[in-house]
Amino acid sequence: MDAIVQFIRNALCCIKDLQLFEEYGIHDAKLSLQLIGGDIPEPFHKTTPIEYLICISQFYAFVSCSISGFKMMTSRQYQELEEVYEIWREASKKTEKSGIANRIVAQSIINEMEKAVRKVTVGICVFPIGISFFWLAANSLHVTEKSWIGGLPMLIHALTAMEIFLIPLLYFMWNDSFTQMKASKSMIELKSKLLKSKNNTVVEDDINATTYEWLVPSWSPFWKETQNSIDPTSTEKALADELKKVEANIESLCRQKGESSVVGAAAISSLDVSSWKSRKEGQREFLYFILNFIAFYGYLLGIIAYYYPDDVNNYYASIARFWMTSAESDWLGNFAGDFCWTIEPLIIILSPIYFASSAPKSKVKKE
């Protein structure tokens, strides 16, 4: 839903920027007066029909991003995983088994803890971005022309806050892109090792929590799901059950004698699909980075135009806006941001369809 609203919001902004469909009166405030009827107080009387629609979509972003950001940054998932990890540590002391299966379980829990920390970090960034949309919605109604909620300076402060908190998100996009691409390459290398090995088996040294998830894609341990509360007894039992499953799969994957590894044969087939998907997801993340970086810089030009107008001679500001006038750089930067943030939700909406239709099919031989 968020992607659909984002597409509508920024598509409307592009239409406003380019003054498209002007013949329908959507850029004329007089049509708003006719549709609403009666007297509209200042400054709302300047609002055009398309600006009302943009305002609604921006207010949705204000509510949606603020709520989702608040939920993420107040998530207790890390604390829950920490409890699970402590229970695992205590349980592992009671058993003599401390082999590869135990290590995989521990690594997997730690990986999820790292993801939980990142989730909080993303929430800290998303929340103020969501709050900033309140001033964008108000600006669409021309409220920022008055001093009621801080006026134009407060709008610029809101845009500046959005820019600042977008920087960590850009880093995550960049990092995720190369992480996914690297993972895709590693999957191909692992598949090559499996094909060269006897009976499709792997060496224990090649298995860790990450590679185990590649080799057994159906693995979905309970600690990957958010728990409302952690009960030590039931959690210890669940950990023991997971450990047995991992041990059984490891035994099959690393079998050196007898029949071919069924798990290994399935892994060879699934690695092709997983590698393709990881590579495409990496490419998609890189495209997200490019689009968001252009949007970031485009909206930054509006801030530069505000602080360094044409009558303020600043060499670095001139370079930043490519020697355009303040008005030109403000319009072009704003349009570039609106356009890129129109393309991004289209990719979010359509890419799952592409993945489903174009991914190589997994073929597992049944013996």
Residue, then its C-alpha position, 0 to 999 in steps of 0.5 A: m500500500d505504501a508503494i502505491v501511495q508513493f507512486i501516486r504522490n510523486a506522479l502527481c508531483c511530476i504532473k504539477d511540476l510539468q503542468l500536465f493536463e492543464e486543460y482539465g483545470i487541475h492546476d487552477a485554484k478557481l476550480s477548487l473554489q467551484l468544487i468546494g463552494g463558499d468562501i475559502p480562507e487565506p491561504f487555502h484559497k490558493t490551493t489547486p485540485i492537484e495540490y489537495l490530492i498531493c496533500i492527502s498522499q503526503f499526509y498518508a506518508f506522514v502517518s504511515c512513516s511515523i508509525s512504522g518508524f516508531k514501531m521499528m525504533t522501539s522494537r524489542q526484537y534484539q532483547e528477545l533474541e538476546e534472551v534466546y542466545e543466553i538460553w542457548r548458552e546455558a543449554s550448550k553447557k549441559t551437553e557435550k555436543s559443541g560441533i558444527a550444528n551448535r555453531i550454526v545455531a549460535q551464528s544464526i541467532i547472532n545474525e538475527m541480533e545484528k538485523a534487529v539492531r539495523k531495524v532500530t537504526v532504520g526506524i530512527c531514520v524513518f520516524p523523522i522522515g515521516i514527521s517531516f512529511f507533515w510540513l510537506a503536506a502543509n506546504s501543498l495547502h500553502v500553510t507554510e506561507k503563514s507563520w502558523i507552523g513555522g512558515l517557510p523556514m520550518l519547511i526548509h528545516a523539515l527538508t533538511a532533516m529528511e536529507i540528513f536521515l536519508i544518508p544512512l538509508l542510502y548507505f544501507m542500499w549501497n551496502d545491501s547491493f554489494t552484499q547480495m552480489k557477493a552472496s550470489k558469487s559465493m553461491i555459485e562457488l559453493k555449487s561448483k564445490l558440490l558438483k566436484s565433490k563425491n556424492n554431492t557432499v560438502v566439507e564441514d569447513d564450508i558450512n556456517a550459518t549463512t551457507y547452511e541457509w543457502l544449502v537448506p533454504s527451507w530452514s526457518p528457525f523460530w528465532k527469526e519470528t518476533q516473540n511476545s515473551i520468552d519462556p526459558t523451558s519452551t525455548e530450550k526445548a525448541l532450541a533442542d529440536e532445531l539443533k536435531k534438525v540441523e544435525a540431521n541435515i549436516e550429516s546428510l550434507c557431509r556424508q562421504k560414503g554410501e548413497s548420494s546426499v539428498v539434501g546436497a542434491a536439492a541444494i545444488s538445484s536450489l543454489d541456481v535459483s538462489s544465486w540468480k535471485s540474490r544477484k537480481e536483488g543486488q542489482r535492484e538495491f543498486l538501482y534503489f541507491i541510484l534513484n534515491f541518491i538522485a532524489f537526495y541531491g535533487y531535493l538538496l538543491g532546493i535547500i541550497a537555493y533557499y540559503y544561497p539565492d542568486d544575490v548571494n555570491n557563493y562559489y561552492a553553492s554555484i558549483a553545487r547547482f551546476w551554475m544554474t540560477s536558484a529558481e532553475s536548480d530548485w525546479l530541476g532538482n525538485f522534478a528529478g526527486d519527484f521523478c525518481w521517487t515515482i520510478e522507485p515504487l514502480i520497481i517495488i511493485l513490479s519486481p516481485i512479478y518479474f522475479a516470479s516469472s523469470a527466475p530459473k526453475s529448480k529441478v530436483k531429481k528424485e531417486 
